[in-house]
Amino acid sequence: MNILAVSDIELGFIYNVQIGQRFKNVDLVISCGDLPYYYLEFIVSVLDRPLYYVRGNHASKVEITTAGERSSPWGAIDLHRRAVRSPQGILLAGIEGSLRYNYGPHQYTQAEMWWMVLGLTPALMLNKLRFGRYLDIFVTHAPPWGIHDMDDLPHRGIKAFNWLIKVFQPTYHLHGHIHVYRNDTEIETKVGNTTVINCYGYREIQFNFQQVNRPLPDMQTSLGRRIKYE
């Protein structure tokens, strides 16, 4: 399973018709925020692959395009406060935005972030019952607290994300928000069973999906009935 993750900055070699050849083996596209709708729509139209996204702290509620006012990119699926299953069977969930610093539309306090993360819990528990695992990929704009983040308020990490990683152990936590200007900047960190990746610009990720896509075994209840999850 090949994943193309993009975030924060438009790249000329991606906003180009050659993307179809360069990324022809990509199965899934993920945007970690702060990219215009036309950029995401171009990727969807050329690659013809599912695209999931969250909004960044610089996103507007409405974008003005040649087709008029738009509140979401065509052909893409918003992950904010949702847990979904891709056509390939990958379990995804997401939270948009960053910490609040100037009352923008996609900015939140740490407490609000906690509330939204806890709101995902019922769906993740249901994933465990149905598919044998809670979550494969957690998608956010901001990073976790103390991992890839910075000291200034707008770029501080989110404490609730650390809790989600510890409890639900997704294979990947993909984020953006932290711009990378130096070659020695840490952009990939292992936290328990989760690999946290800063997707600023773009990242190509090879996900060994077969390894985690194992069905639950048949289980027998106290009444003697056999249950098989599909």
N, C-alpha and C positions, 0 to 999 in steps of 0.2 A: 504494500500500500504506500504510494508516494503522495506526499502532501506538500503543497506550496502555501507557505504562510507569508503574508504581507502586512506592513504596518507603517504608518506615520509619514512616509515620504514616497512620492511618485518617482519611478525609475524609467528612464527612456527605453531600456531594452525590454521592459515588461509592457509598457504602453506602446507596443509595436506589433505589427502583424506577424513578425517572426516568433512571437511568443508561442504560437501554435506548434512550431517545430522544436523550439528550445525546450518547452515543457510538455511535450507530447505524451510523456509517460505519467503525468500527474493524474491522480484519481480524485483528489479533493482539494479545494482551496479554502483557506481561512484568513480573514482579515481581523487584525487586532486593533483597528480603529484609526481615526484621523486621516482617512483617505476619502476623496470625493466620490460621489456616486458614479460619475462617468467612468472613473478608473476601474471600479469594481465591475461595472456593467461591461466594459470592454473585455476584461478577463473572462467573464462568464460567456460572452458571445463568441470569443475566439476559441477558448478551451472546451466549451460545452461540458463543463463539470459542475457539480454542486458547489456552491459558495456560501459559507456561513460567516457572519460578521458580528462584531460589537462596535459601538460608537466610541470615539475618543472624547477627551475633554474639550477639544476645539471644534467638534461637530456642531452644526446648526440643526435646529429642529426641522427646518425646511431649506432645501437647496433650490436655487433658480436654475433651470436648465432650458434647452431649446424646446423641450416638450412642456414647459411651464413649471409650476411649483411642484416639488416632489418631497415626500417625507421618508422615502426609503428607496434603495436602489432596486431596479427591476431585476428579477431573476435570482436574487440573493435572499438568504434566510437570516433574520435577526435572532441572535441567541440570548439577548439580554433577559435575565431572570427566567430562562427556559432550559429544560433538559430535553434533548431530541435525539433521535436515532437516524443516522444517515442511511441512504439507500444501500450502502455497503455494510451496514450494521454497526458502525462506530457510534459510541455513546458520547454526546457532546453536551456541554452546558456553558453558560457565559454570564458575565457581568460587565456592563459598560462603564466608561468614565474614570474619573480620578477623584482624589480628595478635593473638597471644596476650598477654593481660595479666592474666587471673585464672583461667586454665585452664577456661574454659567449653567446652561441647561443640563449638562451631563456631569455634574460635580456633586459629591456626596460627603457627608461626615463619616468618620469611622463607624459610628453607631448605625447609620443608614446602610453602610456596606454590610455590617453584621446582619441586619434585618433581611437584606436581600439574599445573602448567602444562606441563612437559616431557612429562608423560603424555598430554597432548592431541595432541602433535605427530604421531604416526602417523595419527590420524583426520583431522587437518587436511591432511596430505600426500595422503591418499586423496581428500579433497574436491577437491583441486587436479586430480588425475588424472581424476576422474569428472565434475566440474562446471566446471572451468576457473578456479576460485578457491578460496582456503583457507577463508574465513570471512566471513560478512556481519555478524553481530552477536555481540559478546562480552559476556556478562552476568556481573557480579560484584556482591558487596555492597560491598567496599572499593574505593577508587579506586586509580589507579596512583600510584607514588611521585612526589611533587612536583607532582601535578596534582589540584587540588581537595582535597588532604589537609590535615592539621593537624600541629602539632608534638608533641602528646601521643601516647604509645605506642598507645592504643586506636584512634586515628584517623590514624595514619601510613599512607601508601600502600604498595602492594606492588610491589617492584622487578621481579618476574617479569612483571607485567602490561605494564610498559614494553617489555620484550623482545618479548612476544607482539605488541604493537601494531606495533613496528618491523619484525618479520619477516613477520607474516602479514597485516598491514594490513586489518583488518576495516573495513567502512564505519562502524560504530558500536561504541563501547564504552560500555555503559550500566552505571551503578553507583548505589549509594545511600550509606548509612552517615553521610555528612556532612550534618548538619541545617542547613537554610538559614533564618536569621532576619532577614537584611538584604537589601534590594532590590539592593544593589551587590555581593552575593556572586557570584563567578564560578561559573557552573554549566554552561557549554559551552565547550570548548576544542578547537581543531583541532590534531592531532598528525600531521604527514605527511598521509596519505590517510584518517586516522581521526578522526571527531568523537567526543570524550569528553563524555558528558552525565551530570550528577548528576540522578537521577530522584526526589529527595526529594519526597514528596507525590505528585505525578503529573506526567507530561509527555506531550504528544501529539506524535508524530513522523511526518512524512510521508517514507516511504522510497521513493525512485525505483527500485523493484525491477527494472523492465524494463531499466534501464541496466546492471545487473550480472548479470542472468540470461541471459548469452549462451552458447550451447553451444560446445563445442570443435569445431574444424574436423576433417575427416577427416585422418588422418595415415597415411603409408606407411612401413612398417617396412623394414629392410634386406633382408628376404626377399621384398619385393614385395607383402605383404598390406596391405590397407587396413583401418584400425581406426576405428570410429566410436563415440564415447562417447554414451550416452543418459542 
